[in-house]
Amino acid sequence: MLFRSDWAPQLLSPPQLRGVKRVTPVMVELSILVLTRTGRQWAAERALLERLVSRMEREGLPLAVAQATSGGA
């Protein structure tokens, strides 16, 4: 994200992968620290997640698929 010219001015430092928070049979949760200018944190989060998902798809890594459940009595 930092190397994209449109995002470089919004970040105060490069994103830091702090480590793996949790591993389960269906997910891996990572901790990533991104320091942004005031008010840009949510846009930065969306952009980072978009880039991560795109990269995972390009690399052929499977992504979780939400499954609908029926709520009946």
DSSP file (Angstrom, degrees, kcal/mol; ACC not computed):
  #  RESIDUE AA STRUCTURE BP1 BP2  ACC     N-H-->O    O-->H-N    N-H-->O    O-->H-N    TCO  KAPPA ALPHA  PHI   PSI    X-CA   Y-CA   Z-CA
    1    1 A M    >         0   0    0      0, 0.0     3,-1.3     0, 0.0     6,-0.3   0.000 360.0 360.0 360.0 -39.3    0.0    0.0    0.0
    2    2 A L  T 3   +     0   0    0      1,-0.3     6,-0.1     5,-0.1     9,-0.1   0.849 360.0  57.3 -63.0 -33.9    2.8    2.4    0.9
    3    3 A F  T 3  S+     0   0    0      4,-0.1     2,-0.5     5,-0.1    -1,-0.3   0.587  83.1  97.1 -78.8  -7.8    4.4    2.1   -2.6
    4    4 A R  S X> S-     0   0    0     -3,-1.3     4,-2.0     1,-0.1     3,-1.5  -0.700  75.6-138.9 -78.9 127.6    1.2    3.3   -4.3
    5    5 A S  T 34 S+     0   0    0     -2,-0.5    -1,-0.1     1,-0.3    -3,-0.0   0.799 100.1  56.4 -59.9 -30.1    1.5    6.9   -5.0
    6    6 A D  T 34 S+     0   0    0      1,-0.2    -1,-0.3     2,-0.1     4,-0.1   0.724 115.3  36.9 -76.1 -18.9   -2.1    7.6   -4.0
    7    7 A W  T X> S+     0   0    0     -3,-1.5     3,-1.6    -6,-0.3     4,-1.0   0.698  93.3  83.5-103.3 -22.7   -1.7    6.1   -0.6
    8    8 A A  G >< S+     0   0    0     -4,-2.0     3,-0.8     1,-0.3    -2,-0.1   0.868  91.0  50.8 -52.4 -43.3    1.9    7.1    0.4
    9    9 A P  G 34 S+     0   0    0      0, 0.0    -1,-0.3     0, 0.0    -2,-0.1   0.729 107.5  55.5 -68.9 -18.1    0.8   10.6    1.7
   10   10 A Q  G <4 S+     0   0    0     -3,-1.6    27,-2.3    -4,-0.1     2,-0.4   0.692  95.9  76.6 -86.2 -19.2   -1.9    9.1    3.9
   11   11 A L  B <<  -A   36   0A   0     -4,-1.0    25,-0.3    -3,-0.8    23,-0.0  -0.742  58.0-161.8 -99.6 140.3    0.4    6.7    5.8
   12   12 A L  S    S-     0   0    0     23,-2.9    24,-0.2    -2,-0.4    -1,-0.1   0.669  80.6  -4.6 -89.3 -19.3    2.8    7.8    8.5
   13   13 A S  S    S-     0   0    0     22,-0.8    22,-0.3     3,-0.0    -1,-0.3  -0.963  92.2 -73.9-161.8 165.0    4.9    4.6    8.2
   14   14 A P        -     0   0    0      0, 0.0    21,-0.1     0, 0.0    19,-0.1  -0.343  61.6 -92.2 -63.7 147.8    4.9    1.3    6.3
   15   15 A P        -     0   0    0      0, 0.0     2,-0.5     0, 0.0    19,-0.2  -0.339  42.7-145.9 -57.5 141.4    2.3   -1.3    7.4
   16   16 A Q  E     -B   33   0B   0     17,-2.7    17,-3.0    -3,-0.1     2,-0.9  -0.959   7.0-142.2-118.0 122.1    3.8   -3.6   10.0
   17   17 A L  E     -B   32   0B   0     -2,-0.5    15,-0.2    15,-0.2     3,-0.1  -0.735  19.2-174.8 -78.7 110.7    2.9   -7.3   10.3
   18   18 A R  E     -     0   0B   0     13,-2.8     2,-0.3    -2,-0.9    14,-0.2   0.697  46.1 -91.5 -84.9 -19.5    2.8   -7.8   14.0
   19   19 A G  E     -B   31   0B   0     12,-1.1    12,-2.8    -3,-0.1     2,-0.5  -0.819  50.7 -45.2 141.0-178.4    2.2  -11.5   13.9
   20   20 A V  E     -B   30   0B   0     -2,-0.3    10,-0.3    10,-0.2     3,-0.1  -0.787  40.1-175.3 -89.5 125.3   -0.4  -14.2   13.9
   21   21 A K  E     -     0   0B   0      8,-3.0     2,-0.3    -2,-0.5     9,-0.2   0.850  65.9  -4.4 -87.7 -39.1   -3.1  -13.7   16.5
   22   22 A R  E     -B   29   0B   0      7,-1.4     7,-3.1     2,-0.0     2,-0.4  -0.992  51.9-159.3-158.9 145.3   -5.0  -17.0   16.1
   23   23 A V  E     +B   28   0B   0     -2,-0.3     5,-0.2     5,-0.2    -3,-0.0  -0.998  19.8 165.1-129.4 128.1   -5.1  -20.1   13.9
   24   24 A T  E >   -B   27   0B   0      3,-2.9     3,-0.6    -2,-0.4    -2,-0.0  -0.795  54.5 -93.1-128.3 173.9   -8.2  -22.3   13.6
   25   25 A P  T 3  S+     0   0    0      0, 0.0     3,-0.1     0, 0.0    -2,-0.0   0.731 126.1  32.6 -61.3 -19.4   -9.2  -25.0   11.1
   26   26 A V  T 3  S+     0   0    0      1,-0.2     2,-0.3    38,-0.0    38,-0.1   0.436 121.9  26.0-117.9  -0.6  -11.0  -22.3    9.0
   27   27 A M  E <   -B   24   0B   0     -3,-0.6    -3,-2.9    36,-0.0     2,-0.4  -0.998  47.8-148.2-158.9 159.7   -9.0  -19.1    9.5
   28   28 A V  E     -B   23   0B   0     -2,-0.3     2,-0.6    -5,-0.2    -5,-0.2  -0.992  22.4-154.6-128.0 123.6   -5.8  -17.4   10.2
   29   29 A E  E     -B   22   0B   0     -7,-3.1    -8,-3.0    -2,-0.4    -7,-1.4  -0.885  12.2-166.0-103.8 123.6   -6.1  -14.1   12.0
   30   30 A L  E     -B   20   0B   0     -2,-0.6     2,-0.6   -10,-0.3   -10,-0.2  -0.748  16.3-138.1-106.5 153.5   -3.2  -11.6   11.5
   31   31 A S  E     +B   19   0B   0    -12,-2.8   -13,-2.8    -2,-0.3   -12,-1.1  -0.962  27.1 175.9-110.1 118.9   -2.3   -8.4   13.4
   32   32 A I  E     -B   17   0B   0     -2,-0.6     2,-0.6   -15,-0.2   -15,-0.2  -0.989  18.2-150.0-126.2 129.3   -1.2   -5.6   11.1
   33   33 A L  E     +B   16   0B   0    -17,-3.0   -17,-2.7    -2,-0.4     2,-0.5  -0.878  17.0 176.9-102.3 124.0   -0.4   -2.1   12.3
   34   34 A V        -     0   0    0     -2,-0.6     2,-0.6   -19,-0.2    11,-0.1  -0.973  13.8-157.9-127.9 115.7   -1.1    0.7    9.9
   35   35 A L        +     0   0    0     -2,-0.5   -23,-2.9   -22,-0.3   -22,-0.8  -0.833  22.9 173.8 -95.9 123.9   -0.5    4.3   11.1
   36   36 A T  B     -A   11   0A   0     -2,-0.6   -25,-0.2   -25,-0.3     3,-0.1  -0.721  37.1 -86.0-123.3 170.5   -2.4    6.9    9.0
   37   37 A R  S >  S-     0   0    0    -27,-2.3     3,-2.0    -2,-0.2     4,-0.3  -0.379  72.1 -67.9 -67.6 157.8   -3.2   10.5    9.0
   38   38 A T  T 3  S+     0   0    0      1,-0.3    -1,-0.2     2,-0.1     0, 0.0  -0.213 120.9   9.1 -52.8 130.5   -6.2   11.6   11.1
   39   39 A G  T 3  S+     0   0    0     -3,-0.1    -1,-0.3     1,-0.1     4,-0.2   0.432 105.0  93.0  81.8   0.0   -9.5   10.3    9.8
   40   40 A R    <>  +     0   0    0     -3,-2.0     4,-2.3     1,-0.1     5,-0.2   0.409  52.4  97.6-103.3   0.8   -7.9    8.0    7.1
   41   41 A Q  H  > S+     0   0    0     -4,-0.3     4,-2.2     1,-0.2    -1,-0.1   0.861  83.6  47.1 -62.7 -38.4   -7.8    4.8    9.2
   42   42 A W  H  > S+     0   0    0      2,-0.2     4,-2.3     1,-0.2    -1,-0.2   0.902 113.5  47.4 -74.2 -39.3  -11.1    3.3    7.8
   43   43 A A  H  > S+     0   0    0     -4,-0.2     4,-2.3     2,-0.2    -1,-0.2   0.889 112.7  50.7 -65.1 -38.3  -10.2    4.0    4.2
   44   44 A A  H  X S+     0   0    0     -4,-2.3     4,-2.6     2,-0.2    -2,-0.2   0.902 108.8  51.5 -65.5 -40.8   -6.7    2.6    4.8
   45   45 A E  H  X S+     0   0    0     -4,-2.2     4,-2.6     2,-0.2     5,-0.2   0.937 111.1  47.4 -61.1 -46.6   -8.2   -0.6    6.3
   46   46 A R  H  X S+     0   0    0     -4,-2.3     4,-2.4     1,-0.2    -2,-0.2   0.918 113.2  48.3 -61.2 -43.5  -10.5   -1.1    3.3
   47   47 A A  H  X S+     0   0    0     -4,-2.3     4,-2.2     2,-0.2    -1,-0.2   0.909 112.4  48.6 -64.8 -42.0   -7.7   -0.6    0.9
   48   48 A L  H  X S+     0   0    0     -4,-2.6     4,-2.5     2,-0.2    -2,-0.2   0.931 112.6  47.4 -64.4 -45.6   -5.4   -3.0    2.7
   49   49 A L  H  X S+     0   0    0     -4,-2.6     4,-2.6     1,-0.2     5,-0.2   0.897 110.6  52.7 -63.0 -40.1   -8.0   -5.7    2.9
   50   50 A E  H  X S+     0   0    0     -4,-2.4     4,-2.3    -5,-0.2    -1,-0.2   0.923 111.3  46.4 -60.4 -44.6   -8.8   -5.2   -0.8
   51   51 A R  H  X S+     0   0    0     -4,-2.2     4,-2.3     2,-0.2    -2,-0.2   0.893 112.0  50.9 -65.8 -40.1   -5.2   -5.7   -1.7
   52   52 A L  H  X S+     0   0    0     -4,-2.5     4,-2.4     2,-0.2    -2,-0.2   0.930 112.0  46.1 -63.6 -45.4   -4.8   -8.7    0.6
   53   53 A V  H  X S+     0   0    0     -4,-2.6     4,-2.4     2,-0.2    -2,-0.2   0.916 112.5  50.9 -64.0 -43.4   -7.8  -10.4   -0.9
   54   54 A S  H  X S+     0   0    0     -4,-2.3     4,-2.3    -5,-0.2    -1,-0.2   0.916 112.0  47.3 -60.3 -43.1   -6.7   -9.6   -4.5
   55   55 A R  H  X S+     0   0    0     -4,-2.3     4,-2.1     2,-0.2    -1,-0.2   0.907 110.7  51.3 -66.3 -41.6   -3.3  -11.1   -3.8
   56   56 A M  H  <>S+     0   0    0     -4,-2.4     5,-2.6     1,-0.2     4,-0.4   0.908 110.8  49.0 -61.7 -41.3   -4.7  -14.2   -2.2
   57   57 A E  H ><5S+     0   0    0     -4,-2.4     3,-1.1     1,-0.2    -2,-0.2   0.918 110.5  50.3 -64.4 -43.3   -6.9  -14.8   -5.2
   58   58 A R  H 3<5S+     0   0    0     -4,-2.3    -1,-0.2     1,-0.3    -2,-0.2   0.859 111.0  49.6 -61.5 -35.8   -3.9  -14.3   -7.6
   59   59 A E  T 3<5S-     0   0    0     -4,-2.1    -1,-0.3    -5,-0.2    -2,-0.2   0.499 115.8-116.4 -82.8  -4.1   -1.9  -16.8   -5.6
   60   60 A G  T < 5 +     0   0    0     -3,-1.1    -3,-0.2    -4,-0.4    -2,-0.1   0.715  59.3 155.1  77.5  20.7   -4.7  -19.3   -5.6
   61   61 A L      < -     0   0    0     -5,-2.6    -1,-0.3    -6,-0.2     2,-0.1  -0.669  46.4-115.0 -81.5 133.5   -5.3  -19.3   -1.9
   62   62 A P        -     0   0    0      0, 0.0     2,-0.3     0, 0.0    -1,-0.1  -0.425  27.7-150.8 -70.3 140.8   -8.8  -20.4   -0.9
   63   63 A L        -     0   0    0     -2,-0.1     2,-0.1     1,-0.0   -36,-0.0  -0.819  24.7 -99.8-108.2 150.6  -11.0  -17.7    0.8
   64   64 A A        -     0   0    0     -2,-0.3     2,-0.5   -38,-0.1    -1,-0.0  -0.379  32.8-146.4 -66.2 145.9  -13.7  -18.4    3.3
   65   65 A V        -     0   0    0     -2,-0.1     2,-0.1     2,-0.0    -1,-0.0  -0.973  14.8-124.7-118.6 125.1  -17.2  -18.3    1.9
   66   66 A A        -     0   0    0     -2,-0.5     2,-0.5     1,-0.0     0, 0.0  -0.436  24.3-152.2 -67.4 138.3  -20.1  -17.1    4.0
   67   67 A Q        -     0   0    0     -2,-0.1     2,-0.2     0, 0.0    -1,-0.0  -0.953   9.4-131.3-116.9 131.5  -22.9  -19.6    4.3
   68   68 A A        -     0   0    0     -2,-0.5     2,-0.4     1,-0.0     0, 0.0  -0.526  20.2-157.8 -77.0 143.7  -26.5  -18.5    5.0
   69   69 A T        -     0   0    0     -2,-0.2     2,-0.5     2,-0.0    -1,-0.0  -0.926  15.2-126.1-119.6 149.1  -28.4  -20.2    7.7
   70   70 A S        -     0   0    0     -2,-0.4     2,-0.9     2,-0.0    -2,-0.0  -0.819  16.7-153.0 -95.5 130.1  -32.1  -20.5    8.0
   71   71 A G        +     0   0    0     -2,-0.5     2,-0.3     2,-0.0    -2,-0.0  -0.807  35.7 144.1-104.3  95.5  -33.4  -19.3   11.3
   72   72 A G              0   0    0     -2,-0.9    -2,-0.0     1,-0.1     0, 0.0  -0.874 360.0 360.0-128.6 162.1  -36.7  -21.1   12.0
   73   73 A A              0   0    0     -2,-0.3    -1,-0.1     0, 0.0    -2,-0.0   0.434 360.0 360.0 -96.6 360.0  -38.4  -22.5   15.0
